[in-house]
Every structure is written in C-alpha cells, then in structure tokens.
C-alpha cells in the first residue's frame, strides 16, 4: 500500500536485534552483580536491585518483540492489499482494453440504412472508466462490469 515495506522490514529486524541486545544486557547485569566479591546486607540489596532492573530490561525486550510482531503483521496486510490492488488494476485494464476494442470495431462498421449496432451498457461503462492512480488504495473500491 503506502510506505516502503523494505524499510519497515529492516525496522522489524532492528527491533528483534535490539530485544536480543537488551536481554543480553539483563543477563550481564545479573551475572556481573553475582560476581562482585562483596557480602552483607548492602551487597544483597544491590544484587536484588540488579535482578529487579534485569526484569525490567527483559520486559523492554519483550515489548520490542511485540512491536516487531505487530509491524510484521501490518506488513503482511500491506502486502496482501498491494497484491489485491495490482490484481484489480490488471483485470480492470484488460476489461477496459477489450471494451475499447469492441467499441472501435462497432464504430468501424460501414454506416448504412440498417440499424447500426451500439455498444452495450457494460462496454460504455468500461470505456468511460477513469481509473485511480496506479497502486492507489481507491482500486479496492472500483466497481466495473465483469470485475
């Protein structure tokens, strides 16, 4: 649809990588505090505080994962709609081209006193169709005979 999906896919990868980096930092914080050669109530409080902060870091890492998954889901929907738009655009273009060909043939027939053939309502509608810009979301709302 709109936006650069290549850039968004890179952002998904970045979010996942950042989540892993944050998890690594959480582990380093806990392991580092456990390795400190220090005993007593203050040391225990420091280690407890490090574990609490590591839990917050893991929550932040999980939030990165959720954001990446949400963006990836959005990208899937963008891809689906983009494909749908392209398909509608192709079918509409083909229908319009065929209708123009039929109308041109009718217009090329010799004019005599007999009843001259006219284009069908469907062909008239197709020939009069003013398409939205290529790739635009308005293609999703296009209604044409045969579409």
PECOR-V586540 format. One record per backbone hydrogen bond with DSSP energy under -0.5 kcal/mol. CO is the residue of the C=O (numbers start at 0). NH is the residue of the N-H. Records with the same first field share a line. If there is no record, write none. Layout:
CO->NH + NH
This chain:
2->4
3->7
4->8
5->9
6->10
7->11
8->12
9->13
10->14
11->15
12->16
13->17
14->18
15->19
16->20
17->21
18->22
19->23
20->24
21->25
22->26
23->27
24->28
25->29
26->30
27->31
28->32
29->33
30->34
31->35
35->37
39->43
40->44
41->45
42->46
43->47
44->48
45->49
46->50
47->51
48->52
49->53
50->54
51->55
52->56
53->57
54->58
55->59
56->60
57->61
58->62
59->63
60->64
61->65
62->66
63->67
64->68
65->69
66->70
67->71
68->72
69->73
70->74
71->75
72->76
73->77
74->78
75->79
76->80
77->81
78->82
79->83
80->84
81->85
82->86
83->87
84->88
85->89
86->90
87->91
88->92
89->93
90->94
91->95
92->96
93->97
94->98
95->99
96->100
97->101
98->102
99->103
100->104
101->105
102->106
103->107
105->108
109->111
119->123
120->124
121->125
122->126
123->127
124->128
125->128
128->130
132->135
135->138
136->139
137->140
138->141
143->146
